[in-house]
């Protein structure tokens, strides 16, 4: 996952490892608190490992605010 606060510069903040089942990943967005941000998810097919999948389903995204 990547984050941007200007739509031009993107910072990688998370990585989802390859898996054959659903994967849950937590990403700390604290450094971006108080700013309007864009999130994007990039699918990178790895050549040479056989037939690459046609896509990558991303769903059930939640952004939680934890007050301390």
N, CA, C and O atoms as a Tripos MOL2 file, in Angstrom:
@<TRIPOS>MOLECULE
protein
  272   271    68     0     0
PROTEIN
NO_CHARGES

@<TRIPOS>ATOM
      1 N           0.8470   -1.1660    0.0000 N.3       1 UNK1
      2 CA          0.0000    0.0000    0.0000 C.3       1 UNK1
      3 C           0.8950    1.2320    0.0000 C.2       1 UNK1
      4 O           1.9680    1.2480    0.6020 O.2       1 UNK1
      5 N           0.4250    2.2530   -0.6880 N.am      2 UNK2
      6 CA          1.1540    3.5140   -0.7610 C.3       2 UNK2
      7 C           0.2370    4.6540   -0.3330 C.2       2 UNK2
      8 O          -0.9830    4.5830   -0.4800 O.2       2 UNK2
      9 N           0.8530    5.7070    0.2010 N.am      3 UNK3
     10 CA          0.1270    6.8700    0.6970 C.3       3 UNK3
     11 C           0.7060    8.1250    0.0550 C.2       3 UNK3
     12 O           1.9160    8.2360   -0.1440 O.2       3 UNK3
     13 N          -0.1830    9.0760   -0.2670 N.am      4 UNK4
     14 CA          0.2450   10.3700   -0.8000 C.3       4 UNK4
     15 C          -0.6170   11.4580   -0.1970 C.2       4 UNK4
     16 O          -1.8090   11.2600    0.0360 O.2       4 UNK4
     17 N          -0.0140   12.6040    0.0530 N.am      5 UNK5
     18 CA         -0.8080   13.7490    0.4980 C.3       5 UNK5
     19 C          -0.8640   14.8360   -0.5750 C.2       5 UNK5
     20 O          -1.4460   15.9010   -0.3650 O.2       5 UNK5
     21 N          -0.2430   14.5480   -1.7450 N.am      6 UNK6
     22 CA         -0.3050   15.5180   -2.8390 C.3       6 UNK6
     23 C          -0.7000   14.8790   -4.1780 C.2       6 UNK6
     24 O          -0.8620   15.5870   -5.1720 O.2       6 UNK6
     25 N          -0.8560   13.5490   -4.2140 N.am      7 UNK7
     26 CA         -1.2300   12.8570   -5.4450 C.3       7 UNK7
     27 C          -0.1010   12.7020   -6.4350 C.2       7 UNK7
     28 O          -0.3000   12.1440   -7.5140 O.2       7 UNK7
     29 N           1.0790   13.1830   -6.0950 N.am      8 UNK8
     30 CA          2.2330   13.0990   -6.9910 C.3       8 UNK8
     31 C           3.3180   12.2080   -6.3770 C.2       8 UNK8
     32 O           3.8320   11.3020   -7.0320 O.2       8 UNK8
     33 N           3.6520   12.4730   -5.1320 N.am      9 UNK9
     34 CA          4.6780   11.7320   -4.4230 C.3       9 UNK9
     35 C           4.0150   10.6470   -3.5820 C.2       9 UNK9
     36 O           3.1150   10.9290   -2.7910 O.2       9 UNK9
     37 N           4.4650    9.4040   -3.7560 N.am     10 UNK10
     38 CA          3.8770    8.2710   -3.0470 C.3      10 UNK10
     39 C           4.9140    7.6120   -2.1630 C.2      10 UNK10
     40 O           6.0750    7.4650   -2.5460 O.2      10 UNK10
     41 N           4.4810    7.2160   -0.9750 N.am     11 UNK11
     42 CA          5.3520    6.5390   -0.0160 C.3      11 UNK11
     43 C           4.7870    5.1570    0.2920 C.2      11 UNK11
     44 O           3.6200    5.0230    0.6590 O.2      11 UNK11
     45 N           5.6200    4.1370    0.1400 N.am     12 UNK12
     46 CA          5.1710    2.7760    0.4640 C.3      12 UNK12
     47 C           5.1180    2.6360    1.9790 C.2      12 UNK12
     48 O           6.1000    2.8920    2.6760 O.2      12 UNK12
     49 N           3.9530    2.2270    2.4760 N.am     13 UNK13
     50 CA          3.7700    2.0840    3.9190 C.3      13 UNK13
     51 C           3.4040    0.6630    4.3290 C.2      13 UNK13
     52 O           3.3640    0.3560    5.5200 O.2      13 UNK13
     53 N           3.1390   -0.1990    3.3680 N.am     14 UNK14
     54 CA          2.7680   -1.5670    3.7000 C.3      14 UNK14
     55 C           3.0140   -2.4950    2.5430 C.2      14 UNK14
     56 O           3.1440   -2.0700    1.3950 O.2      14 UNK14
     57 N           3.0770   -3.7790    2.8620 N.am     15 UNK15
     58 CA          3.3140   -4.8060    1.8610 C.3      15 UNK15
     59 C           2.4580   -6.0150    2.2170 C.2      15 UNK15
     60 O           2.4080   -6.4290    3.3750 O.2      15 UNK15
     61 N           1.7960   -6.5710    1.2310 N.am     16 UNK16
     62 CA          1.0050   -7.7800    1.4370 C.3      16 UNK16
     63 C           1.7630   -8.9340    0.8020 C.2      16 UNK16
     64 O           1.9710   -8.9430   -0.4110 O.2      16 UNK16
     65 N           2.1760   -9.9000    1.6000 N.am     17 UNK17
     66 CA          2.9390  -11.0150    1.0400 C.3      17 UNK17
     67 C           2.0570  -11.9080    0.1740 C.2      17 UNK17
     68 O           0.8450  -11.9730    0.3810 O.2      17 UNK17
     69 N           2.6570  -12.5960   -0.7900 N.am     18 UNK18
     70 CA          1.8870  -13.5260   -1.6190 C.3      18 UNK18
     71 C           1.2410  -14.6050   -0.7480 C.2      18 UNK18
     72 O           1.8600  -15.1070    0.1900 O.2      18 UNK18
     73 N           0.0090  -14.9530   -1.0600 N.am     19 UNK19
     74 CA         -0.6980  -15.9760   -0.2900 C.3      19 UNK19
     75 C          -1.8120  -16.5690   -1.1430 C.2      19 UNK19
     76 O          -2.3030  -15.9330   -2.0750 O.2      19 UNK19
     77 N          -2.1990  -17.7830   -0.8140 N.am     20 UNK20
     78 CA         -3.3050  -18.4430   -1.5080 C.3      20 UNK20
     79 C          -4.6320  -18.2550   -0.7860 C.2      20 UNK20
     80 O          -5.6740  -18.7000   -1.2660 O.2      20 UNK20
     81 N          -4.5930  -17.5970    0.3620 N.am     21 UNK21
     82 CA         -5.8040  -17.3540    1.1500 C.3      21 UNK21
     83 C          -5.8810  -15.8760    1.4980 C.2      21 UNK21
     84 O          -4.9800  -15.1030    1.1730 O.2      21 UNK21
     85 N          -6.9690  -15.4910    2.1620 N.am     22 UNK22
     86 CA         -7.1200  -14.1010    2.5880 C.3      22 UNK22
     87 C          -6.0060  -13.7210    3.5610 C.2      22 UNK22
     88 O          -5.5790  -14.5320    4.3830 O.2      22 UNK22
     89 N          -5.5460  -12.4840    3.4540 N.am     23 UNK23
     90 CA         -4.4810  -11.9800    4.3130 C.3      23 UNK23
     91 C          -4.9650  -10.6880    4.9640 C.2      23 UNK23
     92 O          -5.5460   -9.8280    4.3020 O.2      23 UNK23
     93 N          -4.7230  -10.5620    6.2470 N.am     24 UNK24
     94 CA         -5.0240   -9.3260    6.9680 C.3      24 UNK24
     95 C          -3.7090   -8.6060    7.2280 C.2      24 UNK24
     96 O          -2.7530   -9.2000    7.7270 O.2      24 UNK24
     97 N          -3.6680   -7.3380    6.8920 N.am     25 UNK25
     98 CA         -2.4590   -6.5470    7.0840 C.3      25 UNK25
     99 C          -2.8100   -5.2660    7.8160 C.2      25 UNK25
    100 O          -3.7800   -4.5910    7.4710 O.2      25 UNK25
    101 N          -2.0210   -4.9310    8.8280 N.am     26 UNK26
    102 CA         -2.1960   -3.6730    9.5560 C.3      26 UNK26
    103 C          -1.0930   -2.7100    9.1310 C.2      26 UNK26
    104 O           0.0680   -3.0960    8.9950 O.2      26 UNK26
    105 N          -1.4760   -1.4500    8.9250 N.am     27 UNK27
    106 CA         -0.5170   -0.4210    8.5420 C.3      27 UNK27
    107 C          -0.7220    0.7720    9.4650 C.2      27 UNK27
    108 O          -1.8490    1.2330    9.6460 O.2      27 UNK27
    109 N           0.3550    1.2700   10.0430 N.am     28 UNK28
    110 CA          0.2860    2.4280   10.9320 C.3      28 UNK28
    111 C           0.3560    3.7070   10.0950 C.2      28 UNK28
    112 O           1.3740    3.9900    9.4630 O.2      28 UNK28
    113 N          -0.7250    4.4650   10.1000 N.am     29 UNK29
    114 CA         -0.7820    5.7250    9.3440 C.3      29 UNK29
    115 C          -0.5880    6.9420   10.2460 C.2      29 UNK29
    116 O          -0.8840    8.0660    9.8410 O.2      29 UNK29
    117 N          -0.0940    6.7270   11.4620 N.am     30 UNK30
    118 CA          0.1200    7.8190   12.4120 C.3      30 UNK30
    119 C           0.9220    8.9790   11.8260 C.2      30 UNK30
    120 O           0.5980   10.1330   12.1030 O.2      30 UNK30
    121 N           1.9600    8.7150   11.0240 N.am     31 UNK31
    122 CA          2.7220    9.8450   10.4680 C.3      31 UNK31
    123 C           1.8790   10.7840    9.5920 C.2      31 UNK31
    124 O           2.3090   11.9010    9.3010 O.2      31 UNK31
    125 N           0.7020   10.3520    9.1740 N.am     32 UNK32
    126 CA         -0.1420   11.1590    8.2920 C.3      32 UNK32
    127 C          -1.3420   11.7500    9.0260 C.2      32 UNK32
    128 O          -2.2320   12.3180    8.3940 O.2      32 UNK32
    129 N          -1.3770   11.6230   10.3400 N.am     33 UNK33
    130 CA         -2.5040   12.1210   11.1410 C.3      33 UNK33
    131 C          -2.7260   13.6130   10.8990 C.2      33 UNK33
    132 O          -1.7800   14.4010   10.8750 O.2      33 UNK33
    133 N          -3.9820   13.9800   10.7210 N.am     34 UNK34
    134 CA         -4.3470   15.3740   10.5130 C.3      34 UNK34
    135 C          -4.2580   15.8420    9.0760 C.2      34 UNK34
    136 O          -4.5840   16.9920    8.7790 O.2      34 UNK34
    137 N          -3.8220   14.9720    8.1800 N.am     35 UNK35
    138 CA         -3.7090   15.3500    6.7630 C.3      35 UNK35
    139 C          -4.6950   14.5400    5.9370 C.2      35 UNK35
    140 O          -5.0180   13.4020    6.2790 O.2      35 UNK35
    141 N          -5.1700   15.1300    4.8500 N.am     36 UNK36
    142 CA         -6.0010   14.4240    3.8850 C.3      36 UNK36
    143 C          -5.0600   13.6150    2.9990 C.2      36 UNK36
    144 O          -4.1440   14.1730    2.3940 O.2      36 UNK36
    145 N          -5.2820   12.2980    2.9190 N.am     37 UNK37
    146 CA         -4.3690   11.4420    2.1630 C.3      37 UNK37
    147 C          -5.1290   10.5900    1.1540 C.2      37 UNK37
    148 O          -6.3340   10.3710    1.2820 O.2      37 UNK37
    149 N          -4.4070   10.1210    0.1630 N.am     38 UNK38
    150 CA         -4.8900    9.1330   -0.7960 C.3      38 UNK38
    151 C          -4.1600    7.8280   -0.4990 C.2      38 UNK38
    152 O          -2.9760    7.8260   -0.1620 O.2      38 UNK38
    153 N          -4.8810    6.7270   -0.6270 N.am     39 UNK39
    154 CA         -4.2910    5.3970   -0.5060 C.3      39 UNK39
    155 C          -4.3650    4.7230   -1.8560 C.2      39 UNK39
    156 O          -5.3480    4.8870   -2.5780 O.2      39 UNK39
    157 N          -3.3400    3.9660   -2.2090 N.am     40 UNK40
    158 CA         -3.4220    3.1770   -3.4310 C.3      40 UNK40
    159 C          -2.7780    1.8150   -3.1870 C.2      40 UNK40
    160 O          -1.8820    1.6480   -2.3590 O.2      40 UNK40
    161 N          -3.2780    0.8680   -3.9440 N.am     41 UNK41
    162 CA         -2.8150   -0.5040   -3.8490 C.3      41 UNK41
    163 C          -2.3030   -0.9010   -5.2270 C.2      41 UNK41
    164 O          -3.0070   -0.7400   -6.2240 O.2      41 UNK41
    165 N          -1.0930   -1.4130   -5.2860 N.am     42 UNK42
    166 CA         -0.4830   -1.7750   -6.5660 C.3      42 UNK42
    167 C          -0.2620   -3.2780   -6.6150 C.2      42 UNK42
    168 O           0.2580   -3.8680   -5.6680 O.2      42 UNK42
    169 N          -0.6540   -3.8860   -7.7100 N.am     43 UNK43
    170 CA         -0.4420   -5.3120   -7.9340 C.3      43 UNK43
    171 C           0.7700   -5.4750   -8.8240 C.2      43 UNK43
    172 O           0.8240   -4.9080   -9.9160 O.2      43 UNK43
    173 N           1.7410   -6.2430   -8.3690 N.am     44 UNK44
    174 CA          2.9730   -6.4460   -9.1190 C.3      44 UNK44
    175 C           3.1250   -7.9370   -9.4190 C.2      44 UNK44
    176 O           3.5300   -8.7100   -8.5510 O.2      44 UNK44
    177 N           2.8020   -8.3360  -10.6420 N.am     45 UNK45
    178 CA          2.9500   -9.7340  -11.0320 C.3      45 UNK45
    179 C           4.4320  -10.0780  -11.1240 C.2      45 UNK45
    180 O           5.2340   -9.2890  -11.6220 O.2      45 UNK45
    181 N           4.7790  -11.2450  -10.6470 N.am     46 UNK46
    182 CA          6.1730  -11.6750  -10.6560 C.3      46 UNK46
    183 C           6.3970  -12.6050  -11.8460 C.2      46 UNK46
    184 O           5.8510  -13.7080  -11.8730 O.2      46 UNK46
    185 N           7.1910  -12.1790  -12.8300 N.am     47 UNK47
    186 CA          7.4280  -13.0280  -13.9940 C.3      47 UNK47
    187 C           8.2580  -14.2560  -13.6220 C.2      47 UNK47
    188 O           9.0620  -14.2220  -12.6910 O.2      47 UNK47
    189 N           8.0460  -15.3350  -14.3660 N.am     48 UNK48
    190 CA          8.8600  -16.5190  -14.1750 C.3      48 UNK48
    191 C           8.3380  -17.5140  -13.1560 C.2      48 UNK48
    192 O           9.0020  -18.5120  -12.8750 O.2      48 UNK48
    193 N           7.1490  -17.2620  -12.5910 N.am     49 UNK49
    194 CA          6.6340  -18.2100  -11.6060 C.3      49 UNK49
    195 C           5.4160  -18.9600  -12.1390 C.2      49 UNK49
    196 O           4.6140  -19.4740  -11.3600 O.2      49 UNK49
    197 N           5.2760  -19.0240  -13.4420 N.am     50 UNK50
    198 CA          4.1110  -19.6800  -14.0260 C.3      50 UNK50
    199 C           3.1090  -18.6510  -14.5010 C.2      50 UNK50
    200 O           3.4770  -17.5500  -14.9080 O.2      50 UNK50
    201 N           1.8500  -19.0130  -14.4470 N.am     51 UNK51
    202 CA          0.7900  -18.1300  -14.9090 C.3      51 UNK51
    203 C           0.4610  -17.1130  -13.8060 C.2      51 UNK51
    204 O           0.0820  -17.4830  -12.6950 O.2      51 UNK51
    205 N           0.6090  -15.8630  -14.1290 N.am     52 UNK52
    206 CA          0.2990  -14.8100  -13.1530 C.3      52 UNK52
    207 C          -1.2110  -14.6300  -13.0660 C.2      52 UNK52
    208 O          -1.9020  -14.7460  -14.0790 O.2      52 UNK52
    209 N          -1.7320  -14.3510  -11.8800 N.am     53 UNK53
    210 CA         -3.1650  -14.0960  -11.7520 C.3      53 UNK53
    211 C          -3.5750  -12.8310  -12.5090 C.2      53 UNK53
    212 O          -2.7540  -11.9460  -12.7540 O.2      53 UNK53
    213 N          -4.8480  -12.7620  -12.8720 N.am     54 UNK54
    214 CA         -5.3500  -11.6150  -13.6280 C.3      54 UNK54
    215 C          -5.5250  -10.3740  -12.7720 C.2      54 UNK54
    216 O          -5.6380   -9.2690  -13.3030 O.2      54 UNK54
    217 N          -5.5500  -10.5330  -11.4880 N.am     55 UNK55
    218 CA         -5.7700   -9.3750  -10.6300 C.3      55 UNK55
    219 C          -5.6090   -9.7370   -9.1720 C.2      55 UNK55
    220 O          -5.1590  -10.8240   -8.8130 O.2      55 UNK55
    221 N          -5.9920   -8.7910   -8.3570 N.am     56 UNK56
    222 CA         -5.8020   -8.9420   -6.9250 C.3      56 UNK56
    223 C          -6.9800   -8.2840   -6.2370 C.2      56 UNK56
    224 O          -7.0990   -7.0590   -6.2590 O.2      56 UNK56
    225 N          -7.8640   -9.0780   -5.6200 N.am     57 UNK57
    226 CA         -9.0190   -8.4790   -4.9560 C.3      57 UNK57
    227 C          -8.6220   -7.7980   -3.6470 C.2      57 UNK57
    228 O          -7.9860   -8.4100   -2.7890 O.2      57 UNK57
    229 N          -8.9930   -6.5630   -3.5050 N.am     58 UNK58
    230 CA         -8.7640   -5.8130   -2.2690 C.3      58 UNK58
    231 C         -10.1330   -5.4180   -1.7560 C.2      58 UNK58
    232 O         -10.8850   -4.7280   -2.4440 O.2      58 UNK58
    233 N         -10.4600   -5.8570   -0.5430 N.am     59 UNK59
    234 CA        -11.7660   -5.4970    0.0170 C.3      59 UNK59
    235 C         -11.6850   -5.4210    1.5330 C.2      59 UNK59
    236 O         -10.6620   -5.7220    2.1480 O.2      59 UNK59
    237 N         -12.7970   -5.0100    2.1020 N.am     60 UNK60
    238 CA        -12.9080   -4.8870    3.5580 C.3      60 UNK60
    239 C         -11.8110   -4.0060    4.1490 C.2      60 UNK60
    240 O         -11.1750   -4.3700    5.1380 O.2      60 UNK60
    241 N         -11.6010   -2.8560    3.5400 N.am     61 UNK61
    242 CA        -10.5940   -1.9070    4.0350 C.3      61 UNK61
    243 C         -11.2290   -1.0780    5.1440 C.2      61 UNK61
    244 O         -12.3180   -0.5270    4.9880 O.2      61 UNK61
    245 N         -10.5260   -1.0050    6.2600 N.am     62 UNK62
    246 CA        -10.9990   -0.2040    7.3920 C.3      62 UNK62
    247 C          -9.8910    0.7210    7.8460 C.2      62 UNK62
    248 O          -8.7300    0.3200    7.9260 O.2      62 UNK62
    249 N         -10.2470    1.9550    8.1430 N.am     63 UNK63
    250 CA         -9.3120    2.8990    8.7340 C.3      63 UNK63
    251 C          -9.8540    3.1960   10.1310 C.2      63 UNK63
    252 O         -10.9560    3.7230   10.2870 O.2      63 UNK63
    253 N          -9.0710    2.8540   11.1230 N.am     64 UNK64
    254 CA         -9.4860    3.0350   12.5010 C.3      64 UNK64
    255 C          -8.6910    4.1620   13.1340 C.2      64 UNK64
    256 O          -7.4860    4.2820   12.9170 O.2      64 UNK64
    257 N          -9.3650    4.9830   13.9120 N.am     65 UNK65
    258 CA         -8.7000    6.0360   14.6740 C.3      65 UNK65
    259 C          -8.5770    5.5330   16.1040 C.2      65 UNK65
    260 O          -9.5740    5.2520   16.7690 O.2      65 UNK65
    261 N          -7.3500    5.4260   16.5590 N.am     66 UNK66
    262 CA         -7.0870    4.9720   17.9270 C.3      66 UNK66
    263 C          -6.6310    6.1680   18.7260 C.2      66 UNK66
    264 O          -5.5850    6.7510   18.4390 O.2      66 UNK66
    265 N          -7.3980    6.5330   19.7120 N.am     67 UNK67
    266 CA         -7.0400    7.6900   20.5600 C.3      67 UNK67
    267 C          -6.3030    7.1770   21.7840 C.2      67 UNK67
    268 O          -6.7380    6.2350   22.4460 O.2      67 UNK67
    269 N          -5.1960    7.8080   22.0660 N.am     68 UNK68
    270 CA         -4.3880    7.4060   23.2230 C.3      68 UNK68
    271 C          -4.3550    8.4850   24.2570 C.2      68 UNK68
    272 O          -3.7210    8.3210   25.3000 O.2      68 UNK68
@<TRIPOS>BOND
     1     1     2 1
     2     2     3 1
     3     3     4 2
     4     3     5 am
     5     5     6 1
     6     6     7 1
     7     7     8 2
     8     7     9 am
     9     9    10 1
    10    10    11 1
    11    11    12 2
    12    11    13 am
    13    13    14 1
    14    14    15 1
    15    15    16 2
    16    15    17 am
    17    17    18 1
    18    18    19 1
    19    19    20 2
    20    19    21 am
    21    21    22 1
    22    22    23 1
    23    23    24 2
    24    23    25 am
    25    25    26 1
    26    26    27 1
    27    27    28 2
    28    27    29 am
    29    29    30 1
    30    30    31 1
    31    31    32 2
    32    31    33 am
    33    33    34 1
    34    34    35 1
    35    35    36 2
    36    35    37 am
    37    37    38 1
    38    38    39 1
    39    39    40 2
    40    39    41 am
    41    41    42 1
    42    42    43 1
    43    43    44 2
    44    43    45 am
    45    45    46 1
    46    46    47 1
    47    47    48 2
    48    47    49 am
    49    49    50 1
    50    50    51 1
    51    51    52 2
    52    51    53 am
    53    53    54 1
    54    54    55 1
    55    55    56 2
    56    55    57 am
    57    57    58 1
    58    58    59 1
    59    59    60 2
    60    59    61 am
    61    61    62 1
    62    62    63 1
    63    63    64 2
    64    63    65 am
    65    65    66 1
    66    66    67 1
    67    67    68 2
    68    67    69 am
    69    69    70 1
    70    70    71 1
    71    71    72 2
    72    71    73 am
    73    73    74 1
    74    74    75 1
    75    75    76 2
    76    75    77 am
    77    77    78 1
    78    78    79 1
    79    79    80 2
    80    79    81 am
    81    81    82 1
    82    82    83 1
    83    83    84 2
    84    83    85 am
    85    85    86 1
    86    86    87 1
    87    87    88 2
    88    87    89 am
    89    89    90 1
    90    90    91 1
    91    91    92 2
    92    91    93 am
    93    93    94 1
    94    94    95 1
    95    95    96 2
    96    95    97 am
    97    97    98 1
    98    98    99 1
    99    99   100 2
   100    99   101 am
   101   101   102 1
   102   102   103 1
   103   103   104 2
   104   103   105 am
   105   105   106 1
   106   106   107 1
   107   107   108 2
   108   107   109 am
   109   109   110 1
   110   110   111 1
   111   111   112 2
   112   111   113 am
   113   113   114 1
   114   114   115 1
   115   115   116 2
   116   115   117 am
   117   117   118 1
   118   118   119 1
   119   119   120 2
   120   119   121 am
   121   121   122 1
   122   122   123 1
   123   123   124 2
   124   123   125 am
   125   125   126 1
   126   126   127 1
   127   127   128 2
   128   127   129 am
   129   129   130 1
   130   130   131 1
   131   131   132 2
   132   131   133 am
   133   133   134 1
   134   134   135 1
   135   135   136 2
   136   135   137 am
   137   137   138 1
   138   138   139 1
   139   139   140 2
   140   139   141 am
   141   141   142 1
   142   142   143 1
   143   143   144 2
   144   143   145 am
   145   145   146 1
   146   146   147 1
   147   147   148 2
   148   147   149 am
   149   149   150 1
   150   150   151 1
   151   151   152 2
   152   151   153 am
   153   153   154 1
   154   154   155 1
   155   155   156 2
   156   155   157 am
   157   157   158 1
   158   158   159 1
   159   159   160 2
   160   159   161 am
   161   161   162 1
   162   162   163 1
   163   163   164 2
   164   163   165 am
   165   165   166 1
   166   166   167 1
   167   167   168 2
   168   167   169 am
   169   169   170 1
   170   170   171 1
   171   171   172 2
   172   171   173 am
   173   173   174 1
   174   174   175 1
   175   175   176 2
   176   175   177 am
   177   177   178 1
   178   178   179 1
   179   179   180 2
   180   179   181 am
   181   181   182 1
   182   182   183 1
   183   183   184 2
   184   183   185 am
   185   185   186 1
   186   186   187 1
   187   187   188 2
   188   187   189 am
   189   189   190 1
   190   190   191 1
   191   191   192 2
   192   191   193 am
   193   193   194 1
   194   194   195 1
   195   195   196 2
   196   195   197 am
   197   197   198 1
   198   198   199 1
   199   199   200 2
   200   199   201 am
   201   201   202 1
   202   202   203 1
   203   203   204 2
   204   203   205 am
   205   205   206 1
   206   206   207 1
   207   207   208 2
   208   207   209 am
   209   209   210 1
   210   210   211 1
   211   211   212 2
   212   211   213 am
   213   213   214 1
   214   214   215 1
   215   215   216 2
   216   215   217 am
   217   217   218 1
   218   218   219 1
   219   219   220 2
   220   219   221 am
   221   221   222 1
   222   222   223 1
   223   223   224 2
   224   223   225 am
   225   225   226 1
   226   226   227 1
   227   227   228 2
   228   227   229 am
   229   229   230 1
   230   230   231 1
   231   231   232 2
   232   231   233 am
   233   233   234 1
   234   234   235 1
   235   235   236 2
   236   235   237 am
   237   237   238 1
   238   238   239 1
   239   239   240 2
   240   239   241 am
   241   241   242 1
   242   242   243 1
   243   243   244 2
   244   243   245 am
   245   245   246 1
   246   246   247 1
   247   247   248 2
   248   247   249 am
   249   249   250 1
   250   250   251 1
   251   251   252 2
   252   251   253 am
   253   253   254 1
   254   254   255 1
   255   255   256 2
   256   255   257 am
   257   257   258 1
   258   258   259 1
   259   259   260 2
   260   259   261 am
   261   261   262 1
   262   262   263 1
   263   263   264 2
   264   263   265 am
   265   265   266 1
   266   266   267 1
   267   267   268 2
   268   267   269 am
   269   269   270 1
   270   270   271 1
   271   271   272 2
@<TRIPOS>SUBSTRUCTURE
     1 UNK1         2 RESIDUE 1 A UNK
     2 UNK2         6 RESIDUE 1 A UNK
     3 UNK3        10 RESIDUE 1 A UNK
     4 UNK4        14 RESIDUE 1 A UNK
     5 UNK5        18 RESIDUE 1 A UNK
     6 UNK6        22 RESIDUE 1 A UNK
     7 UNK7        26 RESIDUE 1 A UNK
     8 UNK8        30 RESIDUE 1 A UNK
     9 UNK9        34 RESIDUE 1 A UNK
    10 UNK10       38 RESIDUE 1 A UNK
    11 UNK11       42 RESIDUE 1 A UNK
    12 UNK12       46 RESIDUE 1 A UNK
    13 UNK13       50 RESIDUE 1 A UNK
    14 UNK14       54 RESIDUE 1 A UNK
    15 UNK15       58 RESIDUE 1 A UNK
    16 UNK16       62 RESIDUE 1 A UNK
    17 UNK17       66 RESIDUE 1 A UNK
    18 UNK18       70 RESIDUE 1 A UNK
    19 UNK19       74 RESIDUE 1 A UNK
    20 UNK20       78 RESIDUE 1 A UNK
    21 UNK21       82 RESIDUE 1 A UNK
    22 UNK22       86 RESIDUE 1 A UNK
    23 UNK23       90 RESIDUE 1 A UNK
    24 UNK24       94 RESIDUE 1 A UNK
    25 UNK25       98 RESIDUE 1 A UNK
    26 UNK26      102 RESIDUE 1 A UNK
    27 UNK27      106 RESIDUE 1 A UNK
    28 UNK28      110 RESIDUE 1 A UNK
    29 UNK29      114 RESIDUE 1 A UNK
    30 UNK30      118 RESIDUE 1 A UNK
    31 UNK31      122 RESIDUE 1 A UNK
    32 UNK32      126 RESIDUE 1 A UNK
    33 UNK33      130 RESIDUE 1 A UNK
    34 UNK34      134 RESIDUE 1 A UNK
    35 UNK35      138 RESIDUE 1 A UNK
    36 UNK36      142 RESIDUE 1 A UNK
    37 UNK37      146 RESIDUE 1 A UNK
    38 UNK38      150 RESIDUE 1 A UNK
    39 UNK39      154 RESIDUE 1 A UNK
    40 UNK40      158 RESIDUE 1 A UNK
    41 UNK41      162 RESIDUE 1 A UNK
    42 UNK42      166 RESIDUE 1 A UNK
    43 UNK43      170 RESIDUE 1 A UNK
    44 UNK44      174 RESIDUE 1 A UNK
    45 UNK45      178 RESIDUE 1 A UNK
    46 UNK46      182 RESIDUE 1 A UNK
    47 UNK47      186 RESIDUE 1 A UNK
    48 UNK48      190 RESIDUE 1 A UNK
    49 UNK49      194 RESIDUE 1 A UNK
    50 UNK50      198 RESIDUE 1 A UNK
    51 UNK51      202 RESIDUE 1 A UNK
    52 UNK52      206 RESIDUE 1 A UNK
    53 UNK53      210 RESIDUE 1 A UNK
    54 UNK54      214 RESIDUE 1 A UNK
    55 UNK55      218 RESIDUE 1 A UNK
    56 UNK56      222 RESIDUE 1 A UNK
    57 UNK57      226 RESIDUE 1 A UNK
    58 UNK58      230 RESIDUE 1 A UNK
    59 UNK59      234 RESIDUE 1 A UNK
    60 UNK60      238 RESIDUE 1 A UNK
    61 UNK61      242 RESIDUE 1 A UNK
    62 UNK62      246 RESIDUE 1 A UNK
    63 UNK63      250 RESIDUE 1 A UNK
    64 UNK64      254 RESIDUE 1 A UNK
    65 UNK65      258 RESIDUE 1 A UNK
    66 UNK66      262 RESIDUE 1 A UNK
    67 UNK67      266 RESIDUE 1 A UNK
    68 UNK68      270 RESIDUE 1 A UNK
